[in-house]
Amino acid sequence: MPDTQEIQSIIFAAIDELNVQREADRQVEKSLDTKLFGKDSDVDSLDLVNLIVSVEAGLAERFGAAVTLADERAFSRKSSPFKSVHSLLAYIEELLGEDPT
């Protein structure tokens, strides 16, 4: 299973890509506590989609794993895996740790 630090670095790299497109006063903080979704988030829906796509691409490049983050399984959860960087990280670890058989 991939290391937590490796996954976190992929998420943070996606945040860096997102921040390139944002104004200097609207930068997304690279922290496990950063809110990605919901009323306390500074990330709008388009930014979230871009972030998810970037993370999926980073996972595929780094681990050779085609991971779909935004699917029915993710959206049917009681607590969104996109709520924060921490919850996204935990969700990715869960997905990558599953037995594909």
GIFEN-V480442 format. One record per backbone hydrogen bond with DSSP energy under -0.5 kcal/mol. NH is the residue of the N-H (numbers start at 1). CO is the residue of the C=O. Records with the same first field share a line. If there is no record, write none. Layout:
NH = CO, CO
//
This chain:
7 = 3
8 = 4
9 = 5
10 = 6
11 = 7
12 = 8
13 = 9
14 = 10
15 = 11
16 = 12
17 = 13
18 = 14
19 = 15
20 = 16
21 = 17, 18
22 = 19
26 = 23
27 = 24
31 = 29
34 = 31
36 = 83
37 = 83
41 = 38
42 = 35
44 = 42
48 = 44
49 = 45
50 = 46
51 = 47
52 = 48
53 = 49
54 = 50
55 = 51
56 = 52
57 = 53
58 = 54
59 = 55
60 = 56
61 = 57
62 = 58
63 = 59
64 = 60
65 = 59
66 = 64
67 = 65
68 = 66
69 = 67
71 = 69
75 = 71
76 = 72
77 = 74
80 = 78
83 = 80
85 = 34
86 = 32
88 = 84
89 = 85
90 = 86
91 = 87
92 = 88
93 = 89
94 = 90
95 = 91
96 = 92
97 = 93
98 = 94, 95
100 = 98
//
